[in-house]
Amino acid sequence: MSSAAGSLSEPHVLAHTKRRLFPDATDDATRDAPAYAVADTQFAQEEWRPGRPIDPDVRDRLAPFNHVRVGGGYPDLVGVGRLESDLLAVDRVGDEPPLVAVEAKGYASDGVDTHRGIVQAYDRLHEANAVYLAAPAEAISATDRTLARQLNVGVLGVDPGGDVSVLEVPRAVGNRTTSETTAIRFQAGAQGVADRSFGLNHPKNYLGYPLAHYADGDTASLLASYDVVNAVDDARRGAAFLGLLEDGPAVELTSLGREVVRFALARCGSVEAALEEFQEWYRSRTRFVEQAPEWGQLARRVVFAYPATELLVAELQTMHDDWQPEPSLVDLVEHLHELHPTFTVELFVRGDDGVRSRVLTRDGNLRPSALEDGSVYHSPTVFQLKTMLYHTGILTERGREPHRLEPLEDAWALREPV
C-alpha cells in the first residue's frame, strides 16, 4: 500500500465521492436539476478517530450534516439529485430524481473493510433508489465487485488524487418513502429551505406575483406600479416555495397559482382590479387575516399547503393537548426532533458555518444548550414562515430574525387550538 493511498481515510473518500455524485448540490444555478446531500453527523466532529483530526476543508466539503436513518442504519451520505448517466442505469424514478445512499470505507489500522461496506449499502436499498460503496480504488477486489453486482450495489473507486471511478453501476429501483427520506427530498426540491429562503414575510407579496404574471404587461413593472412589492426576485422565489408557480427560465403557474387568479377574477372582476386592492396593504403591519379577511383566508389555504405547515400545526396541537399550550421555540424543536428528527434539523437548523456540529452530537442527538442561541436557526422558518403563519391567523406571534431571536422566549402557539 502506498503512503498516498493510505492517506485516504473515510472522510476523505466520502468528500471526493460527494463531489462526484452531487457536484451541484449547492449551486443555485441548477434549479431545473435540484440536488441536496447531507453527510452523517459523525463527520462533523473535529476528530474522526482519537488523535486523527478531520481536515477542516474536508468537513466544509461534507457539510451540511444530519443523522438520517435509511433502511436499518445511518448511511455516511444521503442525497437527492439527478446523477450523470455513467453513475446509474436509470437516472430517475418516476418524476423525481433518485434518493441515493453511500457507505464509505477508508484505510484504518486493519485495512479497508469493503465487504462490510457492501453489506451496509445493500441494507439501505430497502428505502433508497440507489446505493453505493465508495472506497480506495486499489482496495476493491474482483470478489467485492462480484458481490456488489449481485446485490445491486454500485461501487466507486477513489484514487489518491481524488478522482472517482465508477467500477459497478447500480440499477435504480423504486422504494417506499419514510419521513426521514422525505425530509431530504423536501430540501432538494423547490420548497426546501436549505440554501434559499423566503425573502419576504407577508403573504400578500406572494399572492400578488401570480396575479401580476397573469396580467398583461411586465410582471416586475406591475408589481412595482401597484405597490405590491419591489423585491421581485424574492416574491417570485417565495411564490415558488409556496407552490404557486414553477420557477425556471419560463415561469409557469401551478394549479394552486391558477386558483389564486380564479379567486381574484371571481372577487374583483380582473387581476388588475385585484392588484389595486394590494395598494391598500403596502407596508401594513396589521394581521392580514384581519385587515383583508377574504384574501387572508386564501393566503391561509396557500400557506397550509406548504409541506412544513401541516406538520407544525399537528405537533403544536399535540403539545397543546399535552398541557404545553404555549411552547417556546426550544420546546418545539426538542419535541419535533423526538418524532421527526431529520425533518426537524433540515427545517430549523442552519447547515452552514459549523452550526450543525454545534447543535448535533456525533450520534445525531440535540445539544439543548446550543438551541438557546438564536443564530443557529434558519431565518426562512423562524422569521418569514412564522410571520406568514401569524398573518394568516394560524399562530399567535410573528417571527423574529435570528439575530433578534430569544429561543427560550419565542412562543409558538396556535391561535385556535381544537
N, C-alpha and C positions, 0 to 999 in steps of 0.2 A: 504494500500500500504506500503510495507516495505521500509525502507530507502535505502537499497541496490538496490531494483528495481527502486526507484525514482531517482537514480543516472544515469539511462540510458537516457541521453539526445540524441537528434537526431544525433549529430556527433558520439557519442559512438555506437549507434545502427548501423550506416552506416559503421563504421570501422570494426565491427565484421562481418557484412554482406559481405563486400568486401572480407575479408579473407576467408569466407566460399564459396563464389561464384567463386572467382578468386585467388586461393592460389598461382598460378604460374604466375601471371601477370608480374612479373619482374624476372622470373627465366629463364636465358639463356639456361638452360639445356633442356628445353621443346620445342625445335624448331619444333617438329612434332605436337605439340599441342599449337600453338601460342595463347597468351592471352594479352589483354591490356584493362585497365579500367581507367576512369577519374571520379573524384568527382566534383560536381559543385563548381564554384568559391566562393560561399557563405561560404564554409567550409575552405577556405584558409585564412580567416581573423583571427585575434588574439582573437576576441570575437564573440561568437555565438549570444548572446543577450547582451545588455548593462549590464555590470557588471558580465557577465558569460563567462569567457575566455575558449577557446578551448585548451585542453591539447596539448602541442607540440608533444607528442608521437602519439596522435590521428591524428593530421594533417599530420605527417610523414606517417602514415599508409594509409591515404586517398589520398595523392599525387600520381600522378600529378593531376592538376586541369584544368578544361576547362568549358566553358558555352555552352553546346550542346543542340540545340533545337531538340526535338523529339516529333512528334505529335503537340499538342497545347501548349507545355510548355517546361520547362527545368528540366529533372529528376535530382534527387540527385546523381545518379550514372549511368553511361553508360559504357558498356564494351562488348567486343567480346572475346569469348573463349568457348571451349568445356566443358560443365558442367557435373558433376557427375550424374549418372543415377537416383539417388533419387531426383534430383532437377528439372528434365524436362522430360515430357512424350516422347519427341523425342529430341535426343541430337544434331541434326544438321539439317539445312535446305539446301537441295541440297548438294553441295560440300563444303560449308562454315560453320564454327561454327556460332552459333546464336548470334545476337546482342540483348543484354539484357538491360532493363531499370529498375531502382529501385527507389521507393519512400519510404523514411524512415520517421518514426514518433517516437518521444521520449516524455518523460514526460515534460510537460510545466505547467504553473500555472493553466491551465484549464483542465489538464489531457492529454490524448493521443487521437488525432483525427484520429482514424483508418479508419473511414468511408471516410473521405476526401482523405486519402492516397490511398484507393482502387479506388476511382473515378479518381484520378490523374493518377494512374498507368494504368487504363483502357484507358485513353486518349492517352497514349504513345504507346498503342498496334497498332495504325494505322501505325507506322513506325518501330516498334521493332518486333523481332521474339518471345520474351517472356518478361513478365513484372512481377514485384513482389512488394508487400507491405512488408516492414520489420519494426517490432515494438516490444516493450517489450512483451514477451510471455503472461504474466498474464493480459495484457490489451486487448488481442484479444478475442473477444466473438464468440459464436456459430453463431450469426447473421452475424458477419463480415465474417466468413468462408463461410457461405452460399452465401452471396453476391459475394464474390471473386470467388467462384466456378462457379457461373452463368455467371460472366463476363470474365472468363478465366484469372484471376489474381492469381499468386502464392502468398502464404503467408508464411513468415519466422518469427518465434518467437525467440527473443533473450532473454536469461536469464541473470541475474546479473553477472554471471561469464564469460559471453561472448560466451557460447555455442549457436549455432543456430539450431533450429529445423524446419524441413520442414512440415508445417501444411497443406498446399494445394499445389498440384503440377500442374503447368500450362501446357498446350499443346503448342508446338512450332507451329507457323504459318508463312507463307510466306508473306512478306510485301514489299511495294515499298521502294526503296532506295533514300535518299536525299543526297545532297552534304555534309551535316553535319554528317550523319551516315556513309557515305563513308569515311570520314576522320578518324573515329575511326577504321573502318575496315582496312584502309591503315596502321595505326600504329600497328595493331595486326598481320599483315601479314609479309612476308619475306622482303618486301621492305620498311617497316616503319623505321623511324629514331629515335624512342623513346629511346631505351636502347642499341642500336648497332650503328655502324657508318660505312661510307665509310672510311676506314683507309688510303687510298691512293688517290691521286688527279690527277693521269694521266690515261686516259682511256686505254692506251696500256697494263697496268698491268692487267686489267680485260679481255681484248680481249685475252691475252696470256693464261689465265687459261683454257678455253675450248680447246685450241689447245694442251696444254701440257697434259690435261686429255685424249684427244683422241689419242695422240701419244703412241707408245709402250714405256713402262718404267714407273718409279715412277714420279708422277706429280711434287712433290716438287723438286726432283733432276733435272728434265728437266728445270723447271723454273729457277733454280739457274745456271745450266750449260750454258744456253743460255742468261744469264744476263737479263732475263725478270724482275724478282722481287725476292727479298729474303724474304719479308714478305708474306709468302704463305697463312697463315690464313686470312690476310687482303684481299689478292687477291681473295681467294675463297668466302669470305663473300661479298665483293663488286660485284663479278660476280653474286652472288645470288640476291643482291639488284637490279641489272640491268636486272634481268630476264634471265640470260644466263644459269643458272643451278638451280637445286633443291638441296639445301644443307641439308644433313641429314647423317645418318650412311653410306649410299651409295650415292655418288654424281652422279646425272644424268643430262645430258644436256637437256635443254628445246629446243623447236623448234627454238627459236632465237639463242641459243648456237650452235645448229647444223648448222644453216645458216652461222655463223661465220666460222665454219670448212669448209663448202662448198666454201665460199669465198676464204679461204686460199688455198684449193685444186685447185680451178679454176685459181687462180693467180700465185701460186708458184709450183704447182705440188704435194706437200706433206706438211704436217703440220710441219715437221722438217725444210724444206726449209723456210717456213714462219717464224718459230721461229728464224732462223738465221738473218732474217731482223730485228727482235726486238733488236738484239745486237747493232745495229747502233744507237738506240734511248736511250740507257742506260744513265740515269741522264741528259738527254737533257731538257732544259727549252724552246726550240723553240716551238711555237704553232704547235700542232700535225698536224692539217689540212694543214699547210704549209710545214711541214717537210716531211710528207708522205701522200699526198693528197688522194689517194685511201683508205688507211686504215683510214684516218681521216674522210672521208665521211661515211665509215662503222660505225665508232665509233659514228658519229653524229646520224645515224639512231638508233643505240642502245640506246644512251642517250636520244633521243627524245621519245623512247618507255617507259621510266621511268615515272610513273604517274604524278610526280610533274612538269616535264619539260614542257609539253604541257600547263598546267595552267599558269606557269610563263611566257612563251613566249606569250601566248594570252593576258595576262594582261599587259605585258610590251608594246606590240603593241598598246593596248588601251591607255595606258599612253602617248605613242609617239603621237598618233592621237589627244590626248587632250593637246598637247603642253608641255608634260613633256618628252622630248627625252632622258634625262639622269638622271632619278630619283635616289636619294640616297636609301640606304637600309631602312632607316626610312620611306621615301616616299612610297616605295614599300610595306612595311608591313602594313602601315596605309591604303593604297589603297586596298590591298588584304583583309584586315580584314573587310572592309565595305561590301564586296561581298561574301567572303568565310571565315567567322570568325573562325570556328572550325579548318578547314584545315590549315589556316594561323598560328594559335597558335601551332598546332602539328608539322608543318614543320619547323618553325623558332625559337620557344621559348623553351629553355630547361625546362624539367619538374622536375628538382631536386633542392635541396638546397634553397627552398623557392623562386625560380626565378619567378614562375608564380603568386605568391601572390604579388610580386613587380610590375609585368607588367600588371596584370589584376585587375580591381576593383571587388567588390562583385557581380556586375551585368554583369561581363564579358567584360566590356569596356577596351580599352587600356589606359595605362598611358603613354602619349608620352614621358615624360622626362625619363622614365625607358628604352625606346627603344634607347636612346643615349648611353647606356652603352654596349659595345661590348660583355661583359661577359654573357649577358642574352641569347645569340643566340646559336643555335645548330651548332656545328662545321661541321657535315656532310653536312649541307645545305650551310652555308656561306663560308666555306673553300673548302671542297672536291667537292661537286656538282657544285658550281660556277666555280671552276677551270676547271672541266671537260667541262662545257659549254663554257668556254674560249677556251680550246684546240680544241674543235670540231667546232669552228667558230660561235657559237651562240651569245655569249656575248663579249663585248669589253674588259673587265678586268677580271683578275684571282681573285680567292677568297683569303681571309686572315683568319688566325687563330683568334679566338675570343679575345685572349689577345693582339693581334696586330690590332684589328679592330677599325676603327673610323666610326661608322654607318652613321653619317651625311655627310661624305666624300666618303663613299664606293659606287661607281656608279654601277648601274645595268641597262645597256643599251644594246639594240640589236645591233649587228654588222651590220645586214642587215634588217632594218625595211622595211615593204612593205605597 
